């Protein structure tokens, strides 16, 4: 929760701004009022949505207006610590936006070009087909225009499969014909490949590039581009240094690397880390990430404290400049925030972009940046730029309106987007308070969204039980099933004669629902999970024998897992 002391600090800060700020008194009063009014709304949301903690930041181009930390770094049963302005949170897919600025800085330095072919830096690069692989440019990788459906192969990633297998999955997915560089399809894995390309183009690690071009330039000392398990203790930091020791020796020499190794161990200051959390059946659980964020760090591997996130939002609001330092040139900033890929067919009931605030026909993606308008039912609109993030137990959002000289960001340790839109909604709520827009209770909107998801799940469960059928003998389901994308999945029996599903990474017991349909907790099979159960549905061959199944959590490309024929070891799929 936000303490009275924090409220007092915000008040004092706001009063000082009134005395020193060159903006109009009316503008300062609006900002001050919005900051104070958002605090009880945040507190209400924490209680009703069971969010452990987070922070909200408000900035103008030349100053940070407010930094509001709230709640705890984990749930009450897990030795929680209060969140402060220096607690480090994953910002998940807001990492894409930061990566865009790293790419922009490298363009400014003349190291790469936007239209450089990916194969210029990696001759062995392959994604889906030779034709696509040969055409893809750096800009294509990070503007979501590759022609694939939203979140392609993400289920391979979230299933805990190796990185190479997630990339390999694109061989078996269909790219829509004629939509390359036209169709907006939000990607995590494809976007994440830019990290590999930057490393090949520069000879430097991605984490070092972020530090060099963003963190160091902006004095962001409580930020990270590496796995947070290495940041929370001296021992963890030592393990990180050991892991990259050979790389540093090749780059800097043995004696220099050894000296820096020793110096770094003694000067390292552990960071205060927020854990990530997921929701399942109204219970909030810490999420074991197992390196999930960092498999594709350019997509989701960055973490900020509240103070540092405020600096970053301020830089974006100021057109790529922070504290008189140029992070990217003006023309590069304009390129990053230009309308490259148009976003079509936003549904009227889309909860992320509520139609009362966001237009249906004027939203685009630039380079790691969303560009649209924000207004009150189409009135009093202004151009805004933003990015959201929400995977594997963390959620983030920031939005800036340059014409109004206002930027706001929110990060929480519960996510992703399917679990809660609290971060987005609190930023929207702040803008409504600032602009004087009415008509939306954002906490209630989130509760309504959550209930709608739960109702849809209940309706689905009821639909598959309308005609009840008994379970067959469990032995009939036992076997090894396979697909091109995911490989083998085994069905076995435990000591209680219950079916157990395993992909060699995680396993769980199946609960019979009806006929050949079973379910299991999503969190038991996925590293990144949502607030729901997953389902497996078996099918019979013409002889009424179980020969395949469809699995809701591993359904990339409508995959059907087929039973292996032990005689000829047939491993065909789909």
Residue pairs with C-beta under 8 A, 6 or more apart in sequence:
1 43
1 46
1 70
1 71
2 39
2 42
2 43
2 68
2 69
2 70
6 68
6 69
7 36
7 39
10 35
10 36
10 39
10 66
10 68
11 36
13 65
13 66
14 28
14 31
14 32
14 35
14 36
14 65
14 66
17 28
17 31
17 32
17 63
17 65
18 25
18 28
18 29
18 32
21 28
21 63
23 60
23 405
27 405
30 434
31 58
31 60
31 65
31 406
31 434
33 433
34 58
34 430
34 433
34 434
35 58
35 65
35 66
35 68
35 430
37 433
38 56
38 68
38 426
38 429
38 430
38 433
39 68
41 426
41 429
41 442
41 443
42 56
42 68
42 70
42 426
43 70
44 443
45 51
45 422
45 425
45 426
45 443
45 446
46 53
46 70
46 71
48 443
48 447
49 414
49 420
49 422
49 443
49 446
49 447
49 450
50 279
50 282
50 284
50 414
51 71
51 412
51 413
51 414
51 420
51 422
52 71
52 72
52 73
52 74
52 75
52 80
52 275
52 277
52 284
52 412
52 413
52 414
53 69
53 70
53 71
53 72
53 73
53 82
53 83
53 87
53 274
53 412
53 413
54 69
54 70
54 71
54 83
54 89
54 410
54 411
54 412
54 413
54 422
54 423
55 67
55 68
55 69
55 70
55 83
55 85
55 87
55 89
55 306
55 309
55 410
55 411
56 66
56 67
56 68
56 70
56 408
56 409
56 410
56 426
56 427
56 430
57 64
57 66
57 67
57 68
57 306
57 309
57 310
57 313
57 408
57 409
57 410
58 64
58 65
58 66
58 310
58 406
58 407
58 408
58 430
59 65
59 310
59 313
59 314
59 317
59 406
59 407
59 408
60 314
60 317
60 405
60 406
60 407
61 314
61 317
61 318
61 402
61 405
62 318
63 314
64 307
64 310
64 311
64 314
67 85
67 306
67 307
67 310
68 306
69 82
69 83
69 84
69 85
69 87
69 306
70 83
71 82
71 83
72 80
72 81
72 82
72 83
73 80
73 81
73 82
73 83
73 87
73 272
73 273
73 274
73 275
73 413
74 80
74 81
74 274
74 275
74 277
74 286
74 413
75 277
75 284
75 285
75 286
78 275
78 286
81 87
81 272
83 274
83 306
84 272
84 306
85 305
85 306
85 307
86 222
86 271
86 272
86 305
86 306
86 307
87 272
87 273
87 274
87 305
87 306
88 222
88 223
88 224
88 228
88 231
88 271
88 272
88 273
88 274
88 303
88 304
88 305
89 274
89 303
89 304
89 305
89 306
89 394
89 396
89 411
89 412
89 413
90 228
90 274
90 276
90 293
90 300
90 302
90 303
90 394
90 396
90 413
91 98
91 302
91 303
91 304
91 309
91 389
91 394
91 396
91 411
92 293
92 300
92 389
92 390
92 391
92 392
92 394
92 395
92 396
92 415
92 416
93 188
93 299
93 300
93 387
93 388
93 389
93 390
93 391
93 396
94 302
94 387
94 388
94 389
94 396
94 397
94 398
95 297
95 298
95 299
95 300
95 301
95 302
95 389
96 142
96 191
96 298
96 299
96 300
96 368
96 387
96 389
97 316
97 368
97 369
97 387
98 210
98 214
98 302
98 312
98 368
99 142
99 191
99 194
99 195
99 210
99 298
99 299
99 368
100 142
100 336
100 366
100 367
100 368
100 369
101 213
101 214
101 320
101 327
101 328
101 336
101 368
102 198
102 209
102 210
102 213
102 214
103 112
103 138
103 142
103 194
103 198
103 367
103 368
104 320
104 327
104 328
104 329
104 332
104 333
104 335
104 336
104 367
105 213
105 214
105 327
105 328
105 332
106 112
106 198
106 201
106 202
106 209
106 213
107 113
107 114
107 328
107 332
108 328
108 329
108 332
111 201
111 202
112 138
112 198
112 201
113 138
114 137
114 138
114 139
114 335
114 367
115 137
115 138
115 139
116 137
116 138
116 201
117 134
117 135
117 136
117 137
118 125
118 133
118 136
118 137
118 138
118 140
118 141
118 193
118 197
119 125
119 133
119 134
119 136
121 197
121 200
121 201
122 196
122 197
122 200
125 133
125 136
125 197
126 133
127 133
127 136
127 146
127 167
127 170
127 190
127 193
128 148
128 170
128 171
128 173
128 175
129 175
132 146
132 147
132 175
132 180
135 180
136 146
138 194
138 197
139 340
139 367
140 146
140 181
141 190
141 191
141 193
141 194
141 197
142 191
142 194
142 367
142 368
143 340
143 341
143 365
143 366
143 367
144 184
144 185
144 186
144 187
144 191
144 341
144 365
145 180
145 181
145 182
145 183
145 184
145 185
145 340
145 341
146 175
146 180
146 185
146 187
146 190
147 175
147 176
147 179
147 180
147 181
147 182
147 183
147 185
148 170
148 173
148 175
148 176
148 185
148 187
148 190
149 173
149 176
149 185
150 185
150 186
150 187
151 186
151 187
151 188
152 169
152 170
152 173
152 185
152 187
152 189
152 190
152 556
153 166
153 167
153 169
153 170
153 173
153 189
153 485
153 556
154 188
154 189
155 526
155 553
155 554
155 555
155 556
156 165
156 166
156 169
156 485
156 486
156 554
156 556
157 166
157 188
157 189
157 292
157 295
157 296
157 528
158 292
158 391
158 392
158 526
158 527
158 528
158 529
159 486
159 503
159 505
159 506
159 525
159 526
159 527
159 553
159 554
160 290
160 292
160 505
160 506
160 526
160 527
161 486
161 503
161 505
163 295
163 296
165 487
166 189
166 295
167 189
167 193
169 485
169 556
170 189
170 190
171 484
172 484
172 485
172 556
172 557
172 573
172 574
173 556
173 557
174 557
176 183
181 341
182 341
183 341
184 341
184 342
184 343
184 344
184 365
186 365
188 296
188 299
188 300
188 391
189 296
189 299
191 296
191 298
191 299
191 368
192 295
192 296
192 297
192 298
192 299
192 300
193 296
193 298
194 298
195 206
195 296
195 297
195 298
195 299
198 204
198 206
198 209
198 298
199 205
199 206
199 209
202 209
203 251
204 212
205 244
205 247
206 225
206 297
206 298
206 301
207 225
207 226
207 297
207 301
210 225
210 302
211 225
213 327
214 220
214 223
214 312
214 327
215 221
215 223
215 225
215 308
217 322
217 325
217 327
218 308
218 311
218 312
218 315
218 322
218 323
218 325
218 327
219 311
219 323
220 304
220 308
220 311
220 312
221 308
222 271
222 304
222 305
222 307
222 308
223 302
223 303
223 304
223 305
223 308
224 231
224 271
224 302
224 303
225 297
225 301
225 302
225 303
226 240
226 294
226 297
226 301
227 240
227 291
227 293
227 294
227 301
228 271
228 273
228 303
229 236
230 236
230 237
230 239
230 240
231 237
231 270
231 271
231 273
231 303
232 270
232 271
232 272
232 273
233 270
234 265
234 268
234 270
236 270
237 264
237 265
237 268
237 270
238 265
241 261
241 264
241 265
245 257
245 261
248 257
248 260
248 261
249 257
251 257
252 260
271 305
274 413
275 286
275 287
275 393
275 413
276 286
276 287
276 289
276 392
276 393
276 394
276 413
276 414
276 415
277 284
277 285
277 286
277 287
277 393
277 413
277 414
277 415
278 284
278 285
278 287
278 392
278 393
278 414
278 415
278 419
278 523
278 528
278 529
278 530
278 531
279 285
279 414
279 419
279 420
279 531
280 521
280 522
280 523
280 529
280 531
281 531
284 414
285 523
286 393
287 392
287 393
287 527
287 528
287 529
288 527
289 392
289 393
289 527
290 527
292 391
292 392
292 527
292 528
293 300
293 301
293 391
293 392
293 394
294 300
294 301
300 389
300 391
300 392
304 312
304 411
306 411
309 398
309 409
309 411
310 409
311 322
312 398
312 409
313 398
313 400
313 407
313 408
313 409
314 322
314 407
315 321
315 322
315 327
316 385
316 398
316 400
316 407
317 400
317 402
317 405
317 406
317 407
319 330
319 333
319 402
320 326
320 327
320 328
320 329
320 330
320 332
320 333
320 336
321 327
328 336
335 366
335 367
336 366
336 367
336 368
336 369
337 366
337 367
337 369
337 371
337 385
338 366
338 367
338 371
339 364
339 366
339 371
340 364
340 365
340 366
340 367
341 364
341 365
341 366
342 363
342 364
343 363
343 364
343 365
343 370
346 353
346 358
346 360
346 363
348 355
348 360
349 355
351 421
351 445
351 449
351 452
352 388
352 417
352 421
352 424
353 363
353 372
354 428
354 440
354 445
356 376
356 377
356 439
356 440
357 374
357 375
357 376
357 428
357 432
357 437
357 440
358 372
358 373
358 374
359 372
359 373
359 375
359 378
359 381
362 372
362 373
363 370
363 371
363 372
364 370
364 371
364 372
365 371
368 387
369 385
369 386
369 387
370 385
370 386
370 387
370 388
371 383
371 384
371 385
372 383
372 384
372 386
373 381
373 382
373 383
373 384
374 381
374 382
374 384
374 399
374 401
374 428
374 431
375 381
375 382
375 437
376 435
376 437
376 438
376 439
377 439
380 435
380 437
382 401
382 403
382 404
383 401
383 402
383 403
384 399
384 400
384 401
385 399
385 400
385 402
386 397
386 398
386 399
386 400
386 427
387 397
387 398
388 395
388 396
388 397
388 417
388 423
388 424
389 395
389 396
389 397
389 415
389 416
390 396
390 415
390 416
390 417
390 418
390 419
390 420
390 423
391 415
391 416
391 417
391 528
392 415
392 416
392 527
392 528
393 413
393 414
393 415
393 416
393 528
394 411
394 412
394 413
394 414
394 415
394 416
395 411
395 412
395 414
395 415
395 416
395 417
395 419
395 420
395 421
395 422
395 423
396 409
396 410
396 411
396 412
396 423
397 409
397 410
397 411
397 423
397 424
397 426
397 427
398 407
398 408
398 409
398 410
398 427
399 407
399 408
399 409
399 427
399 428
399 431
400 406
400 407
400 408
401 407
401 431
404 434
404 435
406 431
406 434
408 427
408 430
408 431
409 427
410 422
410 423
410 424
410 426
410 427
411 423
412 420
412 422
412 423
414 420
414 422
415 423
416 528
416 530
418 453
418 530
418 531
419 530
419 531
420 446
420 450
421 446
421 449
422 446
425 442
425 443
425 445
425 446
426 442
428 440
428 442
429 440
429 442
431 437
432 438
432 440
432 442
450 531
453 531
453 532
454 531
457 532
457 533
461 513
464 513
464 514
464 517
464 535
465 513
465 514
467 514
468 514
468 515
469 514
469 515
469 516
470 515
471 512
471 515
472 516
472 546
474 493
474 497
474 498
474 499
475 493
476 545
476 546
477 491
477 499
477 538
477 546
478 491
478 492
478 493
478 499
479 490
479 491
479 546
479 563
479 564
480 488
480 489
480 490
480 491
480 563
480 564
481 488
481 489
481 490
481 491
481 548
481 549
481 561
481 562
481 563
481 564
482 488
482 489
482 561
482 562
482 564
482 571
482 573
483 554
483 559
483 560
483 561
483 562
483 573
483 574
484 559
484 573
484 574
485 554
485 556
485 557
485 559
485 573
486 503
486 554
486 556
486 559
486 561
487 503
487 504
488 503
488 504
488 564
489 501
489 502
489 503
489 551
489 554
489 561
490 501
490 502
490 503
490 504
491 499
491 500
491 501
492 499
492 500
492 502
493 499
493 500
494 500
494 509
498 509
498 510
499 509
499 510
499 518
500 507
500 508
500 509
500 510
501 507
501 508
501 510
501 520
501 525
501 536
503 525
503 554
506 524
506 525
506 526
506 527
507 524
507 525
508 520
508 521
508 524
508 525
509 520
510 518
510 519
510 520
510 536
511 518
511 519
511 520
512 518
513 519
513 535
516 537
516 538
516 539
516 540
516 546
517 535
517 536
517 537
517 538
518 535
518 536
519 533
519 534
519 535
519 536
520 533
520 534
520 536
521 533
521 534
522 529
522 530
522 531
522 532
522 533
522 534
522 553
523 529
525 534
525 553
526 534
526 553
534 551
534 552
534 553
535 551
535 552
536 549
536 550
536 551
536 552
537 549
537 550
538 546
538 548
538 549
539 546
539 547
539 548
539 549
539 550
539 560
540 546
540 547
541 547
546 563
547 562
547 563
548 560
548 561
548 562
548 563
549 560
549 561
550 559
550 560
550 561
551 559
551 561
554 561
557 574
558 574
559 573
559 574
560 573
560 574
561 573
562 570
562 572
562 573
564 570
564 571
